[in-house]
Amino acid sequence: MRTWSLSRISHKAVLVNRNLTQTNAELHISASSSNRNNNGFSMMFGGNGPQINYTINPDRQAMSGGFVVSFDDYELFWKEKGVYDNNVTQLDAKQIADIIWTKWLESVGIL
């Protein structure tokens, strides 16, 4: 695996499965913490709150996703982007890393 830091909040890495020919996967991860118009309403809909975004293989068959900060009556928590129901899985940093890592390994045929 090789990694690059593209900026303070953006990173890139390449993973290669040497057991299969031409199986490499590029991963781009970026984070944002925009504070403009950062009210609860916009955060609830994945708006201007803190976000983590990832893209696997941006040049071919791209798979992308992300995570946003959400909230309930008691606390702030991470959730997957695009999930708008009341039964949201609350995620922590390790769970987010595990989701991205698993998808990355699957993209090169390791899992």
SVG drawing of the C-alpha trace seen along z (x, -y; Angstrom):
<svg xmlns="http://www.w3.org/2000/svg" viewBox="-38 -31 42 46">
<polyline fill="none" stroke="black" stroke-width="0.4" points="0.0,0.0 1.3,-3.5 -0.2,-6.7 -0.1,-10.4 -1.3,-13.4 -3.0,-15.7 -3.7,-18.4 -4.3,-18.8 -7.8,-17.2 -7.4,-15.0 -5.5,-11.8 -4.9,-9.2 -3.7,-5.5 -3.3,-2.6 -3.8,1.0 -2.6,3.9 -3.5,7.5 -0.4,9.2 -2.2,12.6 -4.5,11.3 -3.3,9.5 -4.4,5.9 -6.1,5.6 -5.3,2.4 -7.6,0.0 -7.1,-3.7 -8.8,-5.2 -9.4,-9.0 -10.5,-10.2 -11.4,-13.8 -13.0,-15.5 -14.7,-18.9 -16.0,-20.9 -17.8,-23.8 -19.3,-26.2 -21.2,-28.5 -24.9,-28.4 -24.3,-25.5 -27.6,-25.1 -29.2,-21.9 -31.7,-21.8 -29.0,-21.8 -27.0,-19.2 -30.0,-16.9 -30.1,-16.7 -26.4,-16.2 -25.8,-19.9 -23.0,-22.0 -21.9,-20.0 -18.8,-17.9 -18.4,-15.2 -16.1,-12.4 -16.1,-11.4 -14.4,-8.5 -14.0,-7.3 -12.6,-4.0 -11.2,-3.7 -12.1,-7.2 -10.9,-6.6 -12.9,-3.4 -16.1,-1.9 -16.0,-4.4 -17.6,-3.5 -18.1,-6.4 -19.9,-7.2 -19.6,-9.3 -20.5,-10.0 -22.1,-13.0 -22.7,-14.2 -26.3,-13.8 -28.1,-14.2 -31.0,-13.0 -32.5,-14.5 -29.4,-13.7 -26.2,-13.5 -24.3,-14.0 -23.1,-11.0 -21.8,-9.9 -24.1,-8.2 -23.8,-7.1 -24.8,-9.8 -28.2,-9.3 -29.8,-7.5 -32.9,-9.6 -34.9,-7.2 -35.4,-7.1 -33.5,-3.8 -30.1,-5.2 -27.1,-3.3 -24.9,-5.5 -21.3,-5.1 -18.0,-5.8 -14.6,-6.5 -13.6,-2.8 -16.8,-1.6 -16.4,-4.2 -12.8,-3.0 -13.9,0.6 -16.6,-0.1 -14.2,-1.9 -11.4,0.7 -13.8,3.6 -15.1,1.9 -11.5,1.2 -10.4,4.8 -13.5,6.1 -12.6,3.9 -9.3,5.8 -10.8,9.3 -9.2,9.8 -12.6,10.2"/>
</svg>
